[in-house]
Amino acid sequence: MIDKKLLREKMRAERRAYVAALPEVTRALILMRPPAPVAEMVPEGSVVGLYHAAPAEAPTGGYARWFHENGRTVALPAFDERGAPMHFRHWHDPYGADDLVEGPFGPQPGDDAERMTPDVVIVPLLAFTADGHRLGQGGGHYDRWLADNPVPRIGLAWDMQLVDSLPLEPHDRQLDAVVTPSRLFRSHS
């Protein structure tokens, strides 16, 4: 069986190298808006849970702005403290980070932002399979949240994050779709 910890280290290193090799102009133009089938999964009026991308992660800024401009409410993960469960809070300004504070895992809306339960969640990942299995960061935050909130799940990734198989555990939640710069993968679960 593949060791998840070693696989995470390998995928983080490969992702960093891949993103570092992309020209700035290319990075700025990637994943600017959701493809039509994904936009249809997030109907107008819905709350979409989105992550605030770390430097090597698939970027979410274009999606955040598109959803905000097209009648969806954007919420980001938030943690009251490092060991607390993940919840979501309204991100009022997806054009900047003025309404974000530094949380235990990066930028998040402040305590004054309204708590929300997303209708659809777009999740980060380190690796994925064509049938929607995901290797996350290892904290289990999304898997636990998704176990309690069975909403549509969409991953964002670079094409190089596609792998043939992943070690799976009972708590792992399969994604309904994964979007890369060149393709949309839909699971058949």
N, C-alpha and C positions, 0 to 999 in steps of 0.2 A: 504494500500500500504506500502511496505517495505521502510523505510527511508534509502536512499543511504549512508548518512554520518555515521549512526550507523552500517550499513552493512560493510562499508569500515573499520571502527575501529575494528569490530569483526574479519573480514577476515585478517587484518594485524596481530592482536594478535595471531590468530590460525596459520597463516603461520610462524610467528617467532618461536612459540613453536614447530611446526612440524620440521622446519629446525634445530633448536637447538638440537632436539632429534636424528637427523641423525648422524651416525658415520662419522667422517672426510673422511675416505676412501670411503664410499658410496657416499658422496657429490662430491668427486673428480672424480668419474666415471660416474656420471649421465649426460645425454644429451651431450655426447661427439661429436656426429655427427648427422645430420638430417636423419630420416628414408628415405628410397628410394622414397616413394611418395612425401615427402616434397622436397627432392633434385630435383625431376623432376619439381616441381613448380618454381624452381630457376635455370633456364637453364644456362649453361656455357656462360660466357660473360656478364651476367646480373649484375646489381647493387642491392645488398640486403641491405635494411635498417634494422639494428639490434640495440638493446639497450645494454648499458653497465650495467650489472646487479648489483643492490644493494645487500647487504649481504643476505637478505631472499628471493630475487626473484629467479625464475628458472634461472640457470646459462646459459650464452651465450658464454663464452670463447671457448668452444669446437666447437660450430657452427661457430664462427668467424674464427677460425683457419682452419676448414675444408673448408669453403667457399673460404678463401684466397688461400689455397693450391690447390683448384680444379677449378680455373679459374673464380671465381666470385670476384667482387669488393665489399668490405664491407664499409658501410657508417653508421655513428652514428648520432642520433639527436643532434642538436646544437641550441642554443638560443643566440641572440646578447645581450639580457638582460632578466630579469625575465618576463616582460610583453610582450615580443616580440613573434611573431609566431615561431613555430618550423620549422626548415629546417634540411637538412642532409648534412654532410661533410665527405669526404673520411677519413677512418681510415687506415693509412698506415701500422701500426704495431700491428696486433691483438695478438701478443705474449707478449705484455707488455703494459704499459701505458705511455711510454716515449714521444709519440707524442700527448698526451692528456693534456688538461688544465682543471682547475676547472671552470665549468660553473654554472649558477644559479640553476641547478638541478642535478649536479654531473659532473663526468668526460665527456669531449667532445673534439673533435678535435679543434685545435687552429684556429684562423682567417686565417692563411696561408693555411689551408687545402681546397682543391677544394670543392665547393658546388656541390652536386649531387642530382638527383631525382631518388630514388630507383624504380626498376621494380617490386619488391616484398618487403613487410615490415613484419618483425617479431616483435610483440608488447608484452610489459609486461602486466600483469593483476593481479587483486586481486581475482577475481572469474570469472567462466565461466559456461555456460550451454552446454550440449551435442550437441545442435544445433548451437553453435558458438556465442552466445551472451556473451558479455564481460563487466565486471565491472572494469574500470580503476581507476587510482589514484584520479580522480576528477577534474583535470585541463582542460580536454577536448582537450589537444594538439593533440593527435592522431586522435580523431574524426574529428577535424577541418582539419588536414592535409589530412586525408583520404577522406573527402568530396570533396576536391579540386584535389585529385590524386587517382582516382579509380583503384588501383593496388591490386593484391592478398594480402590478410591479413592472417597472421599465428600467433597464440598465443603460448607462451611457459608457462607452468604451472606445479606445483606439482599436483599430483593426488588429494590431499585433497582440492584443490581449486574448484573442480567440485561441482556445486550446482544445485538444481532442477529448480529454476527459479530466474530471476532477474527483478528488476523494470526497465522498458525500457522507453526511451524518443525518440522523433523523430530524434534527432541528433546522437544517438548511431549507430555505424557501426558494423554490424555482421561480424564475422571472417569466413574465408573460411575453416580453419582448426585450431585445437589446439593440440599441442604435449605435452604429459606428459611422465614421465619416463617409464610408462607401456603401453601407448596406444596412438593412433592417432584418434582424433575425426574429422570428416569432416561434414561440414554443407551442407544442401540440398537446400540452397536458390537459 
